[in-house]
Amino acid sequence: MRRLVLMLVAVSLSLVACTKMSQSAAPSETLATPVSKAEATSPKPKISPTLTSVRKRGYLICGVNPGLAGFAYPDPQGHWRGFDVDFCRAIAAATLGDAKAVRFLPVTVDNRFRTLAAGQIDVLARNVSWTMERDAGLGLDFPATTYYDGQGFLVAKSLNLSSAGELNQARICVQEGTASQGNLADYFRARGLTYREVLVADDAAARAKYQADGCDAFTADVSALASSRSIMNTPTAYEILPDVISKEPLGPVVRQSDPVWTDIVRWTIFATMVAEELKVTHKTAQNLALNSPDPRVRRLLGTEGSFGTLLDLKPGWALKVVTEVGAYDEIFNRNVGDGSDLKLGRGINALWNAPQPGILYAPPIR
């Protein structure tokens, strides 16, 4: 009898142990349940209030610099042109299928962020530097950098200067309320140098003041200095010193409250870079979309995969961008590079895999 009781107790303990093991295994079994291929690859629909407004309105509203040669300026016929302008057109091509479906609103240093926050523009493309204070403090997003720049100094060649360190006690023109104003103060303070700050409202005021001998040097982003020099009375009389005193990643700005719109602007920019990397141009894009054997090209141009759906865009959204506006190198060259009056070199704005590599790098479309 005693032996029978002990056997029954042992069986009972085994059953309890098995039950506990079964219960503890249940959650992991639930987590390990495989997701079907359709569920894993089917994109969930996303809604962008900004995109909805743009489509309802029928055009994009882009805030731009009132006049910065090479970047944003109205030509004699009143048509807006420039590097920043072309990226506005690229966004219009991606979202509306028409690069011409965009209106440009000139904004100043003082009102650029307020205008964006108030919803008066859909995107700000005004050579704005991406900084922590602006990104984290103003409720704004910087989707991607279109141009890596830095602050420099424009001086007369007749001064025979070789370094910004020789500008001790000089009168220096700088735009009020810009990152350049703070960078200038940091540079001189760190070196124990002094200078006389001559504040100006915008690039036009800076050029006028400088050419009227109102200051000894003019400081701004190197690209802006090259732009200003190109339209001065005697461009060859001035030079940009080799010193670059800051990092200025420039690019479009959007409201932080619409992450889908941020993605749309970001991937529009990246599409132009991927196009250059894959050697797709505005002339070859249509043919490559149909005939390229390269899956990377086919994904970019919308003939393979459904990547446009992820952004609530049509399959050929990037094809429209490239055919109507161009790849990154085409946009760069005609506005600020060899095909322009500025003649700026690619420098660090070259692709990561170029013969002379830069830091321009777009994530893959896959």
C-alpha positions in Angstrom: 0.0 0.0 0.0 2.8 2.4 1.0 4.5 1.7 -2.4 1.2 2.5 -4.2 0.8 5.9 -2.4 4.4 6.9 -3.3 3.8 6.1 -6.9 0.6 8.1 -7.0 2.5 11.1 -5.5 5.3 10.9 -8.0 2.8 10.8 -10.9 0.9 13.8 -9.5 4.2 15.8 -9.2 5.1 15.0 -12.8 1.7 16.2 -14.1 2.1 19.5 -12.2 5.6 20.0 -13.6 4.4 19.3 -17.1 1.5 21.8 -16.7 3.9 24.5 -15.5 6.2 23.9 -18.4 3.3 24.1 -20.8 2.1 27.3 -19.3 5.5 28.9 -19.3 6.1 27.9 -22.9 2.8 29.3 -24.2 3.9 33.0 -24.5 7.1 32.1 -26.5 5.1 29.9 -28.7 2.7 32.8 -29.4 5.6 35.1 -30.2 7.1 32.6 -32.5 4.0 32.3 -34.6 5.3 33.1 -38.2 3.9 36.2 -39.9 2.6 35.5 -43.4 4.6 36.9 -46.4 1.6 39.1 -47.4 1.4 40.6 -43.9 5.2 41.3 -43.8 5.4 43.0 -47.1 2.0 44.8 -47.4 2.6 48.5 -46.6 0.2 50.1 -44.2 -1.5 53.2 -45.6 -0.2 56.5 -44.2 -1.8 59.9 -44.2 0.1 63.2 -44.4 -2.0 66.3 -43.7 0.5 68.4 -45.7 0.3 66.1 -48.7 -3.5 66.1 -48.5 -3.5 69.9 -48.5 -1.0 70.1 -51.4 -3.1 67.7 -53.5 -6.3 69.5 -52.7 -4.7 72.9 -53.5 -3.0 71.6 -56.7 0.4 73.1 -56.0 3.2 73.1 -53.5 4.1 76.3 -51.6 7.9 76.6 -51.0 9.5 79.3 -48.9 12.8 80.5 -50.5 15.5 83.2 -50.2 14.4 86.5 -51.8 17.5 86.5 -53.9 20.7 84.4 -53.6 22.3 83.7 -57.0 22.7 80.0 -57.7 20.3 79.0 -54.9 17.1 81.0 -55.3 16.4 84.0 -57.4 13.9 85.2 -60.0 15.4 85.6 -63.5 14.6 88.7 -65.7 11.4 87.0 -66.8 10.3 86.4 -63.2 10.9 82.7 -63.2 12.4 81.3 -60.1 15.7 79.4 -60.5 18.4 77.9 -58.4 19.6 74.9 -56.4 17.0 75.2 -53.6 14.3 76.0 -56.1 15.1 72.8 -58.0 14.6 70.7 -54.9 11.2 72.4 -54.4 10.3 71.4 -58.0 11.5 67.9 -57.2 9.1 67.6 -54.3 6.3 68.9 -56.6 7.2 66.3 -59.2 7.1 63.5 -56.6 3.8 64.5 -55.0 1.9 66.0 -57.8 3.6 64.5 -60.9 4.4 68.0 -62.2 7.6 69.9 -61.3 5.9 73.2 -62.3 3.1 72.8 -59.8 4.9 74.9 -57.2 4.7 78.5 -56.0 7.5 80.3 -54.4 7.2 82.6 -51.4 10.2 84.8 -50.5 10.9 84.7 -46.8 13.4 86.6 -44.6 15.7 85.5 -41.9 13.3 87.0 -39.3 10.1 85.3 -40.5 11.2 82.0 -42.2 10.5 79.7 -39.2 7.3 81.5 -38.2 6.0 81.3 -41.8 6.6 77.5 -41.8 5.2 76.9 -38.3 2.0 78.9 -39.3 1.4 76.6 -42.3 1.8 79.4 -44.8 4.4 77.2 -46.7 4.7 73.5 -47.1 8.5 73.4 -47.0 11.2 75.9 -46.3 14.1 75.7 -48.8 16.2 78.8 -47.9 19.8 77.7 -47.3 19.0 76.9 -43.6 21.6 75.3 -41.4 20.6 72.2 -39.5 21.4 72.8 -35.8 20.3 71.1 -32.6 18.5 74.2 -31.3 16.4 74.5 -34.4 15.7 70.8 -34.8 14.9 70.0 -31.1 13.7 73.4 -30.0 11.5 74.8 -32.8 9.2 71.9 -33.6 10.8 71.5 -37.0 12.4 68.6 -38.9 15.4 68.7 -41.3 14.7 65.7 -43.6 18.1 65.6 -45.3 21.1 67.7 -46.2 21.3 68.9 -49.8 24.5 70.9 -49.4 27.3 70.6 -46.9 28.7 74.0 -46.3 30.8 76.0 -43.8 31.3 79.7 -42.9 34.0 81.7 -44.5 35.2 85.2 -45.2 35.2 87.3 -48.3 37.9 90.0 -48.6 39.5 92.2 -51.2 42.5 90.7 -52.8 44.3 94.0 -52.3 44.5 93.3 -48.6 46.8 90.4 -49.3 45.4 88.3 -46.4 46.0 84.6 -46.2 44.0 83.7 -43.1 41.0 84.8 -41.1 43.3 85.1 -38.1 44.7 88.3 -39.7 41.3 90.0 -39.3 42.0 91.1 -35.7 40.1 94.4 -35.0 38.6 94.4 -38.5 35.0 95.6 -39.3 33.1 92.5 -40.4 29.7 92.5 -42.1 27.4 89.7 -40.9 23.6 89.0 -41.2 21.8 89.6 -38.0 19.9 86.7 -36.5 21.8 84.0 -38.5 24.0 81.2 -37.3 26.8 83.1 -39.0 26.5 85.8 -36.3 27.1 83.3 -33.5 29.8 81.5 -35.3 31.7 84.7 -35.9 31.6 85.5 -32.2 32.8 82.0 -31.2 35.7 82.1 -33.7 37.1 85.4 -32.4 36.5 84.7 -28.8 38.2 81.3 -28.9 41.4 83.0 -30.4 41.4 86.0 -28.1 40.9 88.3 -31.1 38.6 91.3 -31.4 36.4 92.6 -34.2 33.8 95.2 -34.9 30.4 93.7 -35.8 28.6 95.4 -38.7 25.1 94.0 -38.8 23.1 93.8 -42.1 19.6 92.6 -42.9 20.3 90.3 -45.8 22.7 89.3 -48.6 21.9 92.4 -50.7 22.5 94.7 -47.8 25.8 93.0 -47.0 27.0 93.3 -50.6 26.0 97.0 -50.7 27.7 97.7 -47.4 30.8 95.9 -48.3 31.3 97.5 -51.7 30.7 100.9 -50.1 33.7 100.2 -47.8 31.4 99.9 -44.8 33.3 96.8 -43.6 36.7 95.1 -44.2 35.3 91.6 -44.6 32.0 89.9 -45.2 31.3 86.6 -43.5 28.6 84.0 -44.4 28.4 80.4 -45.7 31.1 79.9 -48.4 28.3 79.1 -51.0 26.6 82.4 -50.1 29.9 84.3 -50.4 30.5 82.8 -53.8 27.0 83.8 -54.8 27.5 87.3 -53.7 30.9 87.7 -55.3 29.5 86.5 -58.6 27.2 89.5 -58.9 29.5 92.2 -57.4 30.7 95.1 -59.5 34.2 93.5 -60.0 34.0 89.8 -58.9 37.7 89.2 -59.6 38.7 91.8 -57.1 37.6 89.6 -54.2 38.6 86.3 -52.8 37.3 83.8 -50.2 39.9 83.0 -47.5 40.7 79.3 -47.0 39.5 79.2 -43.4 36.2 77.4 -42.9 35.1 78.1 -39.3 31.9 76.1 -38.9 29.9 73.1 -40.2 26.7 74.2 -42.0 24.6 71.3 -43.3 21.9 73.0 -45.4 18.6 71.6 -46.6 14.8 71.9 -46.6 12.9 72.2 -43.4 9.4 71.0 -42.6 7.0 70.9 -39.6 7.8 68.1 -37.1 4.0 67.4 -36.7 3.8 65.6 -40.0 6.4 62.7 -40.1 5.0 61.2 -43.3 5.7 64.5 -45.1 9.2 64.5 -43.6 9.7 61.1 -45.2 8.4 62.3 -48.6 10.8 65.3 -48.6 13.7 63.1 -47.3 13.3 60.4 -49.9 12.7 62.9 -52.8 16.2 64.3 -51.9 17.7 60.8 -51.6 16.2 59.8 -54.9 18.2 62.4 -56.7 21.4 61.1 -55.0 20.6 57.5 -55.8 20.0 58.5 -59.4 23.5 60.0 -59.7 25.0 57.0 -58.0 23.3 54.7 -60.5 24.2 57.0 -63.4 20.5 57.7 -64.2 19.9 61.1 -65.8 16.9 63.1 -67.0 17.6 61.9 -70.5 18.0 58.2 -69.8 15.5 57.7 -67.0 12.5 56.7 -69.1 14.4 54.1 -71.1 16.1 52.7 -68.0 12.8 52.4 -66.2 11.7 50.0 -69.0 14.9 48.2 -70.0 17.4 48.3 -67.2 18.3 44.8 -65.8 19.6 46.4 -62.6 17.1 45.9 -59.8 18.4 49.0 -58.0 17.5 51.1 -61.0 14.1 49.5 -61.4 13.2 50.0 -57.7 14.3 53.7 -58.0 12.2 54.3 -61.1 9.1 52.4 -59.9 9.1 49.4 -62.3 9.9 46.9 -59.5 8.5 46.9 -55.9 5.9 49.2 -54.5 8.0 51.8 -52.7 5.8 54.7 -53.6 3.0 53.2 -51.6 5.0 53.6 -48.5 4.8 57.4 -48.9 1.3 57.5 -50.4 2.9 58.3 -53.8 2.5 56.8 -57.3 4.9 54.1 -58.4 6.7 56.4 -60.8 7.2 59.2 -58.3 11.1 59.1 -58.5 10.9 58.7 -62.3 9.0 62.0 -62.4 11.6 63.7 -60.1 14.6 62.6 -62.3 13.0 63.2 -65.7 11.6 66.6 -64.8 14.3 67.9 -62.5 17.3 65.7 -62.8 19.7 63.6 -60.7 21.7 65.4 -58.0 24.8 66.0 -60.2 22.6 67.6 -62.8 20.9 69.9 -60.2 24.3 70.8 -58.7 26.1 71.5 -62.0 23.6 73.8 -63.7 23.0 75.9 -60.6 26.2 76.2 -58.6 28.8 74.0 -60.4 30.6 74.1 -63.7 27.5 75.1 -65.6 26.9 78.1 -63.5 28.6 81.5 -62.8 29.5 80.3 -59.3 31.8 77.4 -60.5 31.7 75.7 -57.1 33.5 72.4 -57.0 31.8 69.3 -55.6 34.3 69.0 -52.7 32.6 67.2 -49.8 29.3 67.4 -51.7 30.6 64.6 -54.0 29.2 61.1 -53.6 30.8 58.8 -51.2 32.1 56.6 -54.0 33.2 59.3 -56.4 36.8 59.3 -57.8 37.4 62.1 -55.3 35.0 61.0 -52.6 32.8 63.3 -50.6 30.3 62.7 -47.8 27.1 62.6 -49.9 25.4 59.3 -49.1 21.9 58.2 -49.6 20.4 55.1 -48.0 19.3 52.4 -50.5 15.8 52.1 -51.9 14.9 48.5 -50.9 
